[in-house]
Amino acid sequence: MSEARRLIIRAPTGLPGKFLSINWLFVLLLCVLAGCGYIALYSAGLGPDKYANRQAMRFAAGLILMLGLALTDLDLIRRAAWFLYGFALFLLILVARFGHVGKGAQRWLEIGPLQVQPSELMKIALVVALAAWFSRADWDRVGKPLFLIPPILAILAPVLLILKEPNLGTAVITFVVGASVLLAAGVRLWLFGLGAIAAAAAAPIAYAHLHAYQRNRILTFLHPERDPLGTGYNILQSRIALGSGGLWGEGFMHGTQGILAYLPERQTDFIFTMWAEQFGFIGGAALLLLLLTVVAATFAIAFTCRNQFGRLLALGIAVNFSLYVFVNIAMVMGAIPVGGVPLPLISHGGSALLTVMFGFGLLMSVHVHRHDPMDASFP
């Protein structure tokens, strides 16, 4: 390749060039998705003041954060990777020691008037750290077991801390996100096979050590009618709401299950159910199509990046967002046990929203610098 060609495919230098290189269609998709979230939260709060306006301000702050990160040099992000991971791990340790207890779980840190959920930040920090680790390794080095010990420990440490909160859903997502980066980096398939066998053998032991409410969620998933006014209440109400929406829905700010508060956690975990009740199968399918379009765009950015760090970073963020969407939608439909995972950019919640936008900021940096070569020998 000629030197002129190399210059053409490098990312533009200077802030104006980088600003123009941002994927503005992707930014528009996020704004439309956040607009849908505003509509859903307006309805959930019976007006703008309870949930919708606060979520709009959080999205605006997240959008500024995303654009700022998009202009940040990708190599700088790589060099800060383990600092970010250590900071997120430190916050998880603080949660275990001093965290706020709510709804039977210790998942939040209270910082003044704010409640922060460090497990959300940890998922992104883990992806950045793993991408940095494997960006300096060739195929042969990735195949050496000793080289894999640090990244495996880096995955297990936060997973165990998150399980202790307890937060099984987020722990599983964190583990899967980390494993996806390992797979993309070239870790041999036979190691994943051994891991799957070990997990299957340990499943009965793990089930025995689950909290009572977690075992009840699994039993409720299998037989939701066994306790319709207790553990099965949430999913049964969700199914009723989904069915009552019909093809076109009952209309904005209408719907018995959501508006009359039969549907629990309608502003967070079950926000998609409330949307589908009001806008029907057509509205639900349209929102799902929008979410899948964003998912496809995240993977497209990963596949078009020319350097290993950016590719692994973008892929991990894409998998994280995809799992958010899959777990929440499957959960409210009763396809998997209820796990308390929000729908990104739709559900109410500051930590989840800002963390998703932080991840998308890193993704935009990958897109802007997708043609940049990177030094594989950095410390």
N, C-alpha and C positions, 0 to 999 in steps of 0.2 A: 504494500500500500504506500502511495506517495505521501510526502510530508504535507502537501497541500490537502490531500484527502483526510489526513489525520486531524488537521486543523479544522476542517469543515465539520467533522462529526463530534468534536469536543463540545462540551456545554458552553454556552456563552459566558464571557467573563463580565464582571461588574454587576451591580444590583439591577440596573434596568434590563439587561439582557436576561438575567435569571428570572426577573419578575415576568417578563414576556413568555418565558419558557414554561411557566407553571401550566398545568393541564386545567384550563379554565372550564372546560366542559365537565370535568370531574367535580370541580368546586360548585358548579351550577347544580349538578345532581345532588350534592350534599345539602345545598340550600333548599332544594325542592323537598328532599327527605325531611329536613328539619321543619319545613313548613307544614308537612303532613303531621309531624309530631306536635306542632303548636295547635293544630286543629283538634287532634285527639285529646290533648291535655286541656284545651279550652272546654271541651265537652266533659271530660272527667272531673274538672273542678267547677262545673256549672258556671263558667265565666273565666276571664283571663287572669284574675288576681291570685288564685290559689296555686296553680302549677304553671300555666302557660307562659306568663310574663317572665317568671324567674328562669324558666328553661330557655327562653329566647335570649335573655341576657347572658346566660352561660354559653349558648351557642355562639353569640357574637364574640365573647372572649376567646372561645375555642378557635374560632375562625381566624382571629388575629394571631393566636399562637401557631396555628397551622401554617399560615403564610410566612410568619417569621422563620419557622423551621425549614420551610421550603427553600429559603434563600441561604440557609446554613450549609457550609461546605460539608460534603459527605465524609471526607477524611477526618474532619474535626469531630463529627458524631462518632466515628469508629474509635477514635482515641479516647473519647469520654465514656465508652461503653461500660467498662467495668466499674467506673465511678458511679454511673447511674444504677447499675445492678446492685452495688454495695449499699447505696442510699435506699433503694426500694427494700432490700433485705433488712436493713436496719429498721425501717418503718414497720415491717412485719413483726420483728422482734419486739418493738415497742407496743404493737397491738396485743401481742401475747401477754405482755406485762402490765400495760396500763390502758388497754383498749376499752372503749365504751361498749357496754352490753345492751343489746336491744333484740327483742324477739327471740331470746334464748341463745343468741350468738354474740361473740366478741370479735367484731370485724372492723370497727371504726376507731379512728383517732379524733378526738375533739381538739381543734385548734381554734380557740376563740369561739366565734359563733358558727364555725364551719365543722362539718363532719367529713373526714376523708377516709376512703377505703383503700388502703395501700395495696391490697391484692390486685386491684385493677391496674395500677401502675406497674406492678411486678410482671405482669404478662408481657408488656411492651419492653420493659427493661431486660427481661430474659431473652427476648428475641434479639435485641441489639447486642447483648453480650455474646450470645451463641454465634451470631453472624460475624462478629469481630474475631472470635476464636477460630472459626473455620475459614475465614478469608485468607489466612496466612498458611494454609495447609494444602498440599497437593493430594492426589488420589491415594498414593501409597501411604502417606502419613495418616490420612483419615482412617486407614485400615488397621492401624496399630492400636491395640487395646489400651496401652498406657496413655496415649494421646486423648482417648475418650473419657478417661476418669474425671478430669476437671469439668467438662460440660455435663456429664451425667450427674455429678454432685451438684452442679449449678441448677439443674432441673429439680432434683429431689429435695434440696433444702427448702425452697419456697413452697413446694407442694406439701411437704409435711407440716410446715407452719400454717398454711391455709387450711389443711385438714383439721388442725387443732382448734381453729376458731369456733365452731366447725363450719366449713363451707365446701361441701363435697362437689357441687357443680363447678365452682370456680377452680378448685384443685384439679379436677379432671380436665378442664379446658386448658389450664396452664401446662399440664403434663402433655397433652396432645399437641399443643402449639410447639413446645420444646422438641418433642419427638419429630414433628414435621420438619423442623429446621435440620435436625440430625439426618433425616432421610434425604432431604434435598442436598445436603452437603456431601453425601456419598457414603454414609455409614452403611456397612454391609447388611444385606437383608437377613442373613442368617442370625445376626445379633437381635434383630427385631423378632425373629421367630422364637429365639430363646426367651426373650422378654415376654412374648405372648404366652408361652408355655408356663413360665413362672407366675404370670398374673392369673392364669386359669387355675393353677394349683393353689394359689393364695386366696382365691375368691371366697371360699367358705370361711376362712379365718377372718378375712376382712369384713364379711357380712356380720359375723358374730361380734365384731368390735364397733359396728355402727351404732350411732345413737338411736334411741327408741323411735324418735320422730323420722329418722332417715329410713329405718326398716319399714315404718308405717307407710312412707311414701312409695316404697317399692311394692308393698302389698296392695296399696290403693291403686297403683298403676295397673296391677294385674286384675283387681276386682274393685273398681271404684264404688260399686253399689253396696259394698260390705258395711260402710259407715257413711251414709249419705249426708248426715248432719254434722259429721266430724271430719275425719281425714279425707273423705271423698267429696266434701262439699265444694271445694274450689274447682276441681276438674268437672264435676257434674254441672255446676253453674256456667262454666265456660262452654261446655258442649251445648247447653240450652241456648246461650246467647248466640253462638255461632249458627245454630239451626234457625233461630228466630229471625236472623237477618235475611234469610232467603236469597233471592237473586239480586235484588236492588237495595235491600236494607230498609230499615224503619225510619231513616232520615236523621239528619244532624240534630243532636241534642234530644233525640228520641231513643226509645229502647228500654224495655222494662228491666232487664238484668243490670245494665250499666247505670242508667240514670237513677233508678230506685235503690242502688247500692246492694243489690243481691250479689253482684259480681265482686269478689274480693280483689284487693290490690289492682284496681282497674287503671290506676295511673302508672303502674310500674310493670309487674310481671305479666299482667293480662291486658295490656293496652291494645294488642292486636285483636283480641276478642271483642273489645268494646268498639274498635274501628269496624270490624266485620259485621257486628250487629247493626250499626248505624248505616253502613254503606254497602252491605251485602256481599255476595260472592264476587260481584264485579269490582267493587271497591277494594276488597281484600286481595283479589288477584292482581289488581293494578299496583297496590302497595308492595306486594311480594315481587312483582316484576321489577319495580324500581329498586328494591333491595338487591335483587339478583343482578341487575345492571351494574350497581356499585361493586358487588362482589367480582363480577367479570372484569371490571375496569382495574381493580386492585391486582388481580392475577396478570392482566395484560401488562401492567407496569413492571411486575416482577420478571416476566418472560422477555421483555425488551431491554432490560438492563445488561450492560456489557461487562460489569465487574462483579466479582463474586460476593463482596460484602453487600452491595446494594441489592443484588438478586436475592440473597438469603434474607436480608432485612425485609424487603418488600413481600416476599413469600410468607414469612412469619406473620406479618401484619395482616395479609390477606386471609390466612388461615384463621387467625384470631377473630376477625370480623365475620367470616363465614360461620364459625362456630356459634358466635353470638346469635346470628340470625337463625341458624338451623335449630339450636337448642330451644330458643324461645318459641318459635313457631310450632315445633314438634311438641313442646311441653303443653301449650295451651290447647292443642288438638288431642291430647291424651296419647300421643305416640310414644312418649318417653315419660319417666317420672317427673313430677314437678320439682324444679331445682333452683328457683329464684334467680334466673338469669334474665336481665333486661333486654329489650329490643333496642339496638343502638340507634340513637338520634330520634327515637320515638318515645321511649319510656322516660319518666321523670327520674332525675338523679344526677347530681353534679359530678361525682367521681367518675362514673361510667362515661358520661358525655365528654368531659374534658380529656379523659384518657384516650377515648376513641379519636378525638381531634388531634391529640398529641401524636398518636400513631399515624394518622393521615398526614400530619406535617412531615414526619420522617419519610412517609411514602412519597410525598411531593418532592422532597429533597432527592430521593432516588430517581424520580422522573427527570428532574432538572439536570442532574449530574449523571444520567444514565450512560453517557458515552465516555465518561472520564476513566482513564486507567488508574489503578491504585497500586501502591507499593505493597507487595505481599510479605515483605520482611519487617513490617513495623513491629515495635515491641509488643 
